[in-house]
Amino acid sequence: MKKFLEIENVPYLGKNSKEMFSFRYYNKDEILLGKKMKDHLRFAMSYWHTINASGTDMFGGDTMNKNFEKEGMEKYKAKADFAFELMQKLGIEYYCFHDVDIAPEGKDLEESTRYLEEMVAYLKSKQEQTGIKLLWATANNFGDKKFMSGAATSPNADVFAIAIGKVKAVIDATIALGGSGIVFWGGREGYDTLLNTNMGLELDHLAYFLTLARDYARKKGFQGDFYIEPKPKEPTKHQYDFDVSTCIGFLRKYKLDKDFKMNIEANHATLAGHTFQHELRVARTEGFFGSIDANQGDLLLGWDTDQFPTNVYDTTLCMYEVLKAGGFTNGGLNFDAKARRASNTFEDILLSYIAGMDAFALGLRKAQKIIEDGRIDAFIEQRYASYKKGIGAQIQKKTVTMESLYAYAKNLSVVAVESGRQEYLESILNNILFGE
């Protein structure tokens, strides 16, 4: 296999390493909480950003060439060669893709499916050679102009049919490659104005679309998870998959909640006005935690910048939620992130992944310490202690009535609510993160 990177496999050299191409915190076989670090994190490479994105933004063209001096299907095979070489060097065991990431689009759905099937066979051979697996796949039902008004929610029935056909091909590809997840990101499933929108019809169509996909996949023997990926805006002003809570309400209304979980992206959470941890906590609390798109945004920019995650506060609080959820089952940490436009060498891609993997490895280590330290969990437990005895215990057991609560409360004149001590708890977090 042709080597695109002269650098050898990236080693773990410890936190004091000054070697550029080394891990300082990610030691994949180290045991934490009874499990190897790599199995806690389940890192995945995003095909679209890593293998295809070339630095283009709304103000300028490519800053990097990722065609590998090939054309047609040979170009896509060369991209796959680079993808698997990169994953091997980093020790990444999973990858994710859209259909159009791995194969060219043809003149129609039939030709596109043939190209996809050819590349699936090629990827399967690469998986067999390396042991690398597919984490999840998805259909790009937002890029082509036919999807300008949505896919499942398009006002045009032919678009709906083509979109579900693309999803069928992705389901078949996922099964062929042994993937454990199928993601639905409604890139244009929303609207810009209600002046031209039948919202009720569009939501019904979206639910039917997901139902068709689920039923087909289950009929074909797929046992993995289906994921909804929430995003509040961009490209449409009003996305139907705004945030985790919105998606859960939608899934429960249409009785899809037994099969679908959340694929939560950090940058999408902040665009929705939430923290990354908030979205993870909602999913965990409601039983919808599934997988994660690992990245971060720039709070000074109002769009989805998809930067590699290096904020250790965020990665620590993320991994705290993952550990509290019992860890990943079929999901993982997919780096839905791209090197900055000016970081335009193949080595920069490698360095970006090292930075992100180390940030999450450090976050995992610190999340374990938060749990083992116990002060934050103990404080939360004590804060709600009034529900363990007396009237609180009755409320907790749901044995009270409006009348009994009124009778209890009518002569309460002074109630002392305990301090929330936010600043103290934040100082504990700082102590755990930086106290060594």
KOLTIPA-111597 format. One record per residue (C-alpha): residue in one letter; x negated, y negated, z; residue number from 1. Coordinates in steps of 0.1 Angstrom, whole numbers. Last residue first. Example, Ala and Ser with C-alpha at 12.3 -4.5 7.8 and 13.67 -1.06 7.14 Angstrom:
<sites>
+----+-------+-------+-------+-----+
| aa |  east | north |    up |   i |
+----+-------+-------+-------+-----+
|  S |  -137 |    11 |    71 |   2 |
|  A |  -123 |    45 |    78 |   1 |
+----+-------+-------+-------+-----+
</sites>
This chain:
<sites>
+----+-------+-------+-------+-----+
| aa |  east | north |    up |   i |
+----+-------+-------+-------+-----+
|  E |    15 |  -179 |   404 | 436 |
|  G |    43 |  -203 |   412 | 435 |
|  F |    51 |  -213 |   376 | 434 |
|  L |    82 |  -193 |   366 | 433 |
|  I |    92 |  -180 |   400 | 432 |
|  N |    87 |  -213 |   417 | 431 |
|  N |   104 |  -232 |   389 | 430 |
|  L |   135 |  -209 |   393 | 429 |
|  I |   134 |  -215 |   431 | 428 |
|  S |   132 |  -252 |   425 | 427 |
|  E |   163 |  -249 |   403 | 426 |
|  L |   181 |  -232 |   431 | 425 |
|  Y |   172 |  -260 |   455 | 424 |
|  E |   184 |  -286 |   430 | 423 |
|  Q |   217 |  -268 |   425 | 422 |
|  R |   224 |  -266 |   463 | 421 |
|  G |   261 |  -258 |   458 | 420 |
|  S |   268 |  -272 |   493 | 419 |
|  E |   295 |  -254 |   512 | 418 |
|  V |   331 |  -266 |   512 | 417 |
|  A |   343 |  -277 |   546 | 416 |
|  V |   381 |  -278 |   548 | 415 |
|  V |   398 |  -303 |   572 | 414 |
|  S |   435 |  -306 |   576 | 413 |
|  L |   447 |  -270 |   571 | 412 |
|  N |   483 |  -270 |   585 | 411 |
|  K |   501 |  -260 |   554 | 410 |
|  A |   475 |  -237 |   541 | 409 |
|  Y |   486 |  -203 |   556 | 408 |
|  A |   523 |  -209 |   551 | 407 |
|  Y |   517 |  -221 |   515 | 406 |
|  L |   496 |  -190 |   508 | 405 |
|  S |   523 |  -168 |   521 | 404 |
|  E |   549 |  -185 |   500 | 403 |
|  M |   529 |  -184 |   468 | 402 |
|  T |   524 |  -147 |   474 | 401 |
|  V |   494 |  -127 |   487 | 400 |
|  T |   483 |   -91 |   480 | 399 |
|  K |   459 |   -99 |   451 | 398 |
|  K |   430 |   -80 |   467 | 397 |
|  Q |   408 |  -110 |   462 | 396 |
|  I |   435 |  -133 |   476 | 395 |
|  Q |   439 |  -110 |   507 | 394 |
|  A |   401 |  -110 |   511 | 393 |
|  G |   401 |  -148 |   510 | 392 |
|  I |   429 |  -150 |   536 | 391 |
|  G |   408 |  -132 |   561 | 390 |
|  K |   375 |  -117 |   550 | 389 |
|  K |   354 |  -112 |   519 | 388 |
|  Y |   367 |  -141 |   498 | 387 |
|  S |   351 |  -167 |   521 | 386 |
|  A |   317 |  -152 |   512 | 385 |
|  Y |   318 |  -168 |   477 | 384 |
|  R |   287 |  -190 |   482 | 383 |
|  Q |   270 |  -161 |   500 | 382 |
|  E |   269 |  -139 |   469 | 381 |
|  I |   257 |  -168 |   448 | 380 |
|  F |   229 |  -175 |   473 | 379 |
|  A |   219 |  -138 |   474 | 378 |
|  D |   217 |  -137 |   436 | 377 |
|  I |   194 |  -167 |   436 | 376 |
|  R |   172 |  -155 |   465 | 375 |
|  G |   168 |  -119 |   451 | 374 |
|  D |   131 |  -120 |   444 | 373 |
|  E |   135 |   -87 |   425 | 372 |
|  I |   162 |  -102 |   403 | 371 |
|  I |   143 |  -134 |   396 | 370 |
|  K |   111 |  -114 |   392 | 369 |
|  Q |   127 |   -92 |   365 | 368 |
|  A |   138 |  -123 |   347 | 367 |
|  K |   102 |  -136 |   349 | 366 |
|  R |    88 |  -105 |   332 | 365 |
|  L |   116 |  -105 |   306 | 364 |
|  G |   110 |  -142 |   299 | 363 |
|  L |    73 |  -135 |   295 | 362 |
|  A |    81 |  -108 |   269 | 361 |
|  F |   106 |  -132 |   253 | 360 |
|  A |    80 |  -160 |   249 | 359 |
|  D |    53 |  -135 |   238 | 358 |
|  M |    76 |  -122 |   210 | 357 |
|  G |    84 |  -157 |   199 | 356 |
|  A |    48 |  -169 |   198 | 355 |
|  I |    35 |  -137 |   181 | 354 |
|  Y |    63 |  -140 |   156 | 353 |
|  S |    52 |  -175 |   147 | 352 |
|  L |    16 |  -165 |   145 | 351 |
|  L |    24 |  -138 |   120 | 350 |
|  I |    44 |  -162 |    98 | 349 |
|  D |    16 |  -187 |   101 | 348 |
|  E |    -8 |  -161 |    88 | 347 |
|  F |    13 |  -158 |    57 | 346 |
|  T |     7 |  -195 |    51 | 345 |
|  N |    31 |  -225 |    51 | 344 |
|  S |    34 |  -239 |    86 | 343 |
|  A |    44 |  -273 |    72 | 342 |
|  R |    80 |  -262 |    67 | 341 |
|  R |    82 |  -247 |   102 | 340 |
|  A |    81 |  -210 |   106 | 339 |
|  K |   116 |  -194 |   104 | 338 |
|  A |   139 |  -179 |   129 | 337 |
|  D |   167 |  -153 |   132 | 336 |
|  F |   143 |  -133 |   152 | 335 |
|  N |   165 |  -103 |   160 | 334 |
|  L |   165 |   -93 |   197 | 333 |
|  G |   184 |   -61 |   200 | 332 |
|  G |   217 |   -43 |   196 | 331 |
|  N |   228 |    -7 |   197 | 330 |
|  T |   226 |    -3 |   235 | 329 |
|  F |   209 |   -34 |   249 | 328 |
|  G |   203 |   -39 |   286 | 327 |
|  G |   225 |   -32 |   316 | 326 |
|  A |   244 |   -65 |   313 | 325 |
|  K |   224 |   -79 |   342 | 324 |
|  L |   192 |   -71 |   323 | 323 |
|  V |   205 |   -89 |   292 | 322 |
|  E |   217 |  -119 |   314 | 321 |
|  Y |   183 |  -122 |   330 | 320 |
|  M |   167 |  -118 |   296 | 319 |
|  C |   185 |  -149 |   284 | 318 |
|  L |   176 |  -169 |   315 | 317 |
|  T |   140 |  -160 |   310 | 316 |
|  T |   140 |  -167 |   272 | 315 |
|  D |   157 |  -201 |   278 | 314 |
|  Y |   133 |  -213 |   306 | 313 |
|  V |   104 |  -199 |   285 | 312 |
|  N |   111 |  -222 |   256 | 311 |
|  T |    90 |  -207 |   227 | 310 |
|  P |   118 |  -194 |   204 | 309 |
|  F |   110 |  -196 |   167 | 308 |
|  Q |   130 |  -224 |   152 | 307 |
|  D |   163 |  -219 |   135 | 306 |
|  T |   169 |  -256 |   127 | 305 |
|  D |   207 |  -253 |   128 | 304 |
|  W |   218 |  -289 |   127 | 303 |
|  G |   221 |  -320 |   148 | 302 |
|  L |   185 |  -328 |   155 | 301 |
|  L |   173 |  -342 |   188 | 300 |
|  L |   182 |  -310 |   206 | 299 |
|  D |   159 |  -291 |   183 | 298 |
|  G |   171 |  -255 |   180 | 297 |
|  Q |   160 |  -222 |   194 | 296 |
|  N |   157 |  -186 |   180 | 295 |
|  A |   166 |  -151 |   189 | 294 |
|  D |   197 |  -137 |   173 | 293 |
|  I |   211 |  -115 |   200 | 292 |
|  S |   231 |   -82 |   202 | 291 |
|  G |   261 |   -67 |   219 | 290 |
|  F |   278 |   -84 |   249 | 289 |
|  F |   316 |   -82 |   246 | 288 |
|  G |   326 |   -70 |   280 | 287 |
|  E |   342 |  -102 |   292 | 286 |
|  T |   316 |  -111 |   318 | 285 |
|  R |   287 |  -101 |   294 | 284 |
|  A |   301 |  -122 |   265 | 283 |
|  V |   308 |  -152 |   287 | 282 |
|  R |   273 |  -149 |   303 | 281 |
|  L |   256 |  -147 |   270 | 280 |
|  E |   274 |  -178 |   257 | 279 |
|  H |   265 |  -196 |   289 | 278 |
|  Q |   229 |  -185 |   288 | 277 |
|  F |   224 |  -201 |   254 | 276 |
|  T |   237 |  -233 |   268 | 275 |
|  H |   269 |  -247 |   254 | 274 |
|  G |   278 |  -277 |   232 | 273 |
|  A |   287 |  -256 |   202 | 272 |
|  L |   255 |  -266 |   185 | 271 |
|  T |   237 |  -253 |   216 | 270 |
|  A |   252 |  -219 |   213 | 269 |
|  H |   245 |  -217 |   176 | 268 |
|  N |   208 |  -223 |   182 | 267 |
|  A |   207 |  -194 |   207 | 266 |
|  E |   225 |  -169 |   185 | 265 |
|  I |   249 |  -144 |   200 | 264 |
|  N |   259 |  -112 |   181 | 263 |
|  M |   291 |  -105 |   199 | 262 |
|  K |   311 |   -72 |   201 | 261 |
|  F |   337 |   -56 |   179 | 260 |
|  D |   352 |   -21 |   181 | 259 |
|  K |   377 |   -22 |   211 | 258 |
|  D |   384 |   -60 |   207 | 257 |
|  L |   400 |   -57 |   172 | 256 |
|  K |   436 |   -58 |   185 | 255 |
|  Y |   444 |   -89 |   164 | 254 |
|  K |   450 |  -112 |   194 | 253 |
|  R |   421 |   -96 |   213 | 252 |
|  L |   397 |  -103 |   185 | 251 |
|  F |   408 |  -139 |   181 | 250 |
|  G |   405 |  -146 |   218 | 249 |
|  I |   371 |  -130 |   219 | 248 |
|  C |   360 |  -151 |   190 | 247 |
|  T |   371 |  -184 |   206 | 246 |
|  S |   354 |  -175 |   239 | 245 |
|  V |   321 |  -166 |   221 | 244 |
|  D |   320 |  -198 |   201 | 243 |
|  F |   334 |  -215 |   170 | 242 |
|  D |   342 |  -184 |   150 | 241 |
|  Y |   371 |  -201 |   131 | 240 |
|  Q |   347 |  -228 |   120 | 239 |
|  H |   359 |  -264 |   119 | 238 |
|  K |   337 |  -288 |   101 | 237 |
|  T |   324 |  -262 |    76 | 236 |
|  P |   287 |  -257 |    69 | 235 |
|  E |   277 |  -263 |    96 | 234 |
|  K |   300 |  -260 |   126 | 233 |
|  P |   307 |  -239 |   157 | 232 |
|  K |   289 |  -206 |   151 | 231 |
|  P |   298 |  -173 |   166 | 230 |
|  E |   283 |  -140 |   152 | 229 |
|  I |   309 |  -112 |   153 | 228 |
|  Y |   294 |   -78 |   156 | 227 |
|  F |   305 |   -43 |   147 | 226 |
|  D |   288 |   -15 |   167 | 225 |
|  G |   276 |    19 |   157 | 224 |
|  Q |   294 |    52 |   150 | 223 |
|  F |   297 |    50 |   112 | 222 |
|  G |   313 |    82 |   100 | 221 |
|  K |   326 |    71 |    66 | 220 |
|  K |   361 |    68 |    81 | 219 |
|  R |   347 |    46 |   108 | 218 |
|  A |   331 |    24 |    82 | 217 |
|  Y |   363 |    21 |    62 | 216 |
|  D |   385 |    14 |    92 | 215 |
|  R |   362 |   -13 |   105 | 214 |
|  A |   359 |   -30 |    71 | 213 |
|  L |   396 |   -30 |    65 | 212 |
|  T |   402 |   -43 |   100 | 211 |
|  L |   377 |   -71 |    95 | 210 |
|  F |   394 |   -82 |    63 | 209 |
|  Y |   428 |   -80 |    80 | 208 |
|  A |   417 |  -103 |   108 | 207 |
|  L |   403 |  -128 |    83 | 206 |
|  H |   435 |  -127 |    63 | 205 |
|  D |   456 |  -133 |    94 | 204 |
|  L |   433 |  -162 |   103 | 203 |
|  E |   436 |  -177 |    68 | 202 |
|  L |   474 |  -174 |    68 | 201 |
|  G |   477 |  -192 |   101 | 200 |
|  M |   454 |  -219 |    90 | 199 |
|  N |   471 |  -228 |    58 | 198 |
|  T |   446 |  -255 |    47 | 197 |
|  N |   447 |  -284 |    22 | 196 |
|  L |   455 |  -313 |    44 | 195 |
|  L |   441 |  -294 |    74 | 194 |
|  T |   406 |  -307 |    64 | 193 |
|  D |   371 |  -292 |    64 | 192 |
|  Y |   380 |  -256 |    70 | 191 |
|  G |   367 |  -223 |    84 | 190 |
|  E |   353 |  -191 |    73 | 189 |
|  R |   323 |  -206 |    54 | 188 |
|  G |   295 |  -187 |    71 | 187 |
|  G |   318 |  -163 |    88 | 186 |
|  W |   290 |  -142 |   103 | 185 |
|  F |   300 |  -106 |   103 | 184 |
|  V |   273 |   -82 |   115 | 183 |
|  I |   271 |   -44 |   111 | 182 |
|  G |   252 |   -24 |   136 | 181 |
|  S |   233 |     8 |   143 | 180 |
|  G |   215 |    12 |   110 | 179 |
|  G |   207 |    48 |    98 | 178 |
|  L |   195 |    36 |    64 | 177 |
|  A |   223 |    54 |    44 | 176 |
|  I |   249 |    42 |    70 | 175 |
|  T |   238 |     6 |    67 | 174 |
|  A |   237 |     8 |    29 | 173 |
|  D |   273 |    22 |    28 | 172 |
|  I |   284 |    -5 |    52 | 171 |
|  V |   267 |   -31 |    30 | 170 |
|  A |   284 |   -19 |    -2 | 169 |
|  K |   317 |   -20 |    16 | 168 |
|  V |   309 |   -55 |    27 | 167 |
|  K |   303 |   -66 |    -9 | 166 |
|  G |   336 |   -51 |   -19 | 165 |
|  I |   353 |   -70 |     9 | 164 |
|  A |   339 |  -102 |    -5 | 163 |
|  I |   349 |   -94 |   -41 | 162 |
|  A |   385 |   -87 |   -30 | 161 |
|  F |   387 |  -119 |    -9 | 160 |
|  V |   373 |  -139 |   -38 | 159 |
|  D |   399 |  -124 |   -62 | 158 |
|  A |   426 |  -134 |   -37 | 157 |
|  N |   417 |  -172 |   -40 | 156 |
|  P |   427 |  -193 |    -9 | 155 |
|  S |   395 |  -180 |     7 | 154 |
|  T |   397 |  -169 |    43 | 153 |
|  A |   380 |  -136 |    39 | 152 |
|  A |   354 |  -154 |    17 | 151 |
|  G |   355 |  -191 |    24 | 150 |
|  S |   362 |  -222 |     4 | 149 |
|  M |   328 |  -225 |   -14 | 148 |
|  F |   326 |  -187 |   -15 | 147 |
|  K |   327 |  -185 |   -53 | 146 |
|  K |   298 |  -209 |   -53 | 145 |
|  D |   275 |  -182 |   -40 | 144 |
|  G |   259 |  -186 |    -5 | 143 |
|  F |   288 |  -177 |    19 | 142 |
|  N |   296 |  -140 |    17 | 141 |
|  N |   261 |  -128 |    24 | 140 |
|  A |   269 |   -94 |    36 | 139 |
|  T |   254 |   -80 |    68 | 138 |
|  A |   229 |   -54 |    81 | 137 |
|  W |   219 |   -42 |   115 | 136 |
|  L |   190 |   -27 |   134 | 135 |
|  L |   174 |    -9 |   105 | 134 |
|  K |   145 |    14 |   116 | 133 |
|  I |   107 |    14 |   114 | 132 |
|  G |    92 |    50 |   116 | 131 |
|  T |    65 |    39 |    91 | 130 |
|  Q |    67 |    63 |    61 | 129 |
|  E |   103 |    73 |    66 | 128 |
|  Q |   113 |    37 |    70 | 127 |
|  K |    95 |    28 |    38 | 126 |
|  S |   112 |    56 |    19 | 125 |
|  K |   146 |    43 |    32 | 124 |
|  L |   137 |     8 |    20 | 123 |
|  Y |   131 |    21 |   -15 | 122 |
|  A |   164 |    40 |   -15 | 121 |
|  V |   182 |     9 |    -2 | 120 |
|  M |   165 |   -11 |   -30 | 119 |
|  E |   181 |    11 |   -56 | 118 |
|  E |   215 |    10 |   -39 | 117 |
|  L |   214 |   -28 |   -37 | 116 |
|  Y |   206 |   -31 |   -74 | 115 |
|  R |   235 |    -8 |   -82 | 114 |
|  T |   258 |   -28 |   -59 | 113 |
|  S |   249 |   -60 |   -77 | 112 |
|  E |   257 |   -44 |  -110 | 111 |
|  E |   292 |   -33 |   -98 | 110 |
|  L |   299 |   -67 |   -81 | 109 |
|  D |   292 |   -87 |  -112 | 108 |
|  K |   264 |  -103 |  -132 | 107 |
|  G |   239 |   -89 |  -108 | 106 |
|  E |   226 |  -103 |   -75 | 105 |
|  P |   190 |   -94 |   -66 | 104 |
|  A |   181 |   -70 |   -38 | 103 |
|  I |   168 |   -72 |    -3 | 102 |
|  D |   180 |  -106 |     8 | 101 |
|  V |   212 |  -105 |   -12 | 100 |
|  D |   226 |   -77 |    10 |  99 |
|  H |   218 |   -96 |    42 |  98 |
|  F |   191 |   -81 |    63 |  97 |
|  C |   179 |   -69 |    97 |  96 |
|  Y |   147 |   -53 |   109 |  95 |
|  Y |   136 |   -29 |   137 |  94 |
|  E |   104 |   -14 |   152 |  93 |
|  I |    82 |   -45 |   155 |  92 |
|  G |    46 |   -35 |   164 |  91 |
|  L |    33 |   -68 |   150 |  90 |
|  K |    10 |   -53 |   124 |  89 |
|  Q |    36 |   -27 |   115 |  88 |
|  M |    63 |   -53 |   111 |  87 |
|  L |    41 |   -74 |    88 |  86 |
|  E |    32 |   -44 |    66 |  85 |
|  F |    69 |   -34 |    65 |  84 |
|  A |    80 |   -68 |    53 |  83 |
|  F |    51 |   -72 |    28 |  82 |
|  D |    60 |   -39 |    11 |  81 |
|  A |    97 |   -49 |    11 |  80 |
|  K |    88 |   -82 |    -6 |  79 |
|  A |    68 |   -62 |   -32 |  78 |
|  K |    98 |   -41 |   -38 |  77 |
|  Y |   120 |   -72 |   -42 |  76 |
|  K |    95 |   -86 |   -67 |  75 |
|  E |    94 |   -53 |   -86 |  74 |
|  M |   132 |   -55 |   -89 |  73 |
|  G |   129 |   -86 |  -111 |  72 |
|  E |    96 |  -105 |  -111 |  71 |
|  K |    63 |  -102 |   -94 |  70 |
|  E |    35 |  -126 |   -84 |  69 |
|  F |    41 |  -120 |   -47 |  68 |
|  N |    74 |  -140 |   -50 |  67 |
|  K |    70 |  -155 |   -15 |  66 |
|  N |    55 |  -188 |   -26 |  65 |
|  M |    53 |  -214 |     2 |  64 |
|  T |    61 |  -251 |     4 |  63 |
|  D |    93 |  -249 |   -15 |  62 |
|  G |   114 |  -279 |   -23 |  61 |
|  G |   123 |  -311 |    -5 |  60 |
|  F |   149 |  -333 |    12 |  59 |
|  M |   176 |  -308 |    20 |  58 |
|  D |   150 |  -282 |    31 |  57 |
|  T |   129 |  -256 |    13 |  56 |
|  G |   102 |  -240 |    33 |  55 |
|  S |   100 |  -206 |    15 |  54 |
|  A |   127 |  -185 |    31 |  53 |
|  N |   126 |  -150 |    15 |  52 |
|  I |   106 |  -125 |    36 |  51 |
|  T |   107 |  -141 |    71 |  50 |
|  H |   139 |  -162 |    69 |  49 |
|  W |   161 |  -138 |    51 |  48 |
|  Y |   146 |  -105 |    63 |  47 |
|  S |   150 |  -112 |   100 |  46 |
|  M |   125 |   -90 |   119 |  45 |
|  A |   138 |   -71 |   149 |  44 |
|  F |   126 |   -68 |   185 |  43 |
|  R |   141 |   -42 |   208 |  42 |
|  L |   135 |   -62 |   240 |  41 |
|  H |   141 |   -37 |   268 |  40 |
|  D |   129 |    -8 |   246 |  39 |
|  K |    96 |   -27 |   237 |  38 |
|  M |    90 |   -33 |   274 |  37 |
|  K |    91 |     4 |   282 |  36 |
|  K |   118 |    13 |   307 |  35 |
|  G |   120 |    21 |   344 |  34 |
|  L |   124 |   -15 |   356 |  33 |
|  L |    93 |   -26 |   336 |  32 |
|  I |    70 |     0 |   321 |  31 |
|  E |    43 |   -13 |   298 |  30 |
|  D |    44 |     3 |   263 |  29 |
|  K |    50 |   -29 |   243 |  28 |
|  N |    26 |   -52 |   261 |  27 |
|  Y |    40 |   -85 |   252 |  26 |
|  Y |    25 |  -112 |   275 |  25 |
|  R |    -7 |  -125 |   259 |  24 |
|  F |    -3 |  -109 |   225 |  23 |
|  S |   -31 |  -115 |   201 |  22 |
|  F |   -39 |  -132 |   168 |  21 |
|  M |   -53 |  -164 |   181 |  20 |
|  E |   -77 |  -149 |   206 |  19 |
|  K |   -79 |  -171 |   237 |  18 |
|  S |   -67 |  -143 |   259 |  17 |
|  N |   -60 |  -152 |   295 |  16 |
|  K |   -25 |  -138 |   295 |  15 |
|  G |   -34 |  -103 |   284 |  14 |
|  L |   -51 |   -88 |   254 |  13 |
|  Y |   -22 |   -71 |   237 |  12 |
|  P |   -33 |   -63 |   201 |  11 |
|  V |   -20 |   -75 |   168 |  10 |
|  N |   -26 |   -49 |   141 |   9 |
|  E |   -54 |   -60 |   117 |   8 |
|  I |   -55 |   -94 |   100 |   7 |
|  E |   -62 |   -93 |    62 |   6 |
|  L |   -26 |   -99 |    55 |   5 |
|  F |   -10 |   -91 |    21 |   4 |
|  K |   -22 |   -55 |    21 |   3 |
|  K |   -13 |   -34 |    -9 |   2 |
|  M |     0 |     0 |     0 |   1 |
+----+-------+-------+-------+-----+
</sites>
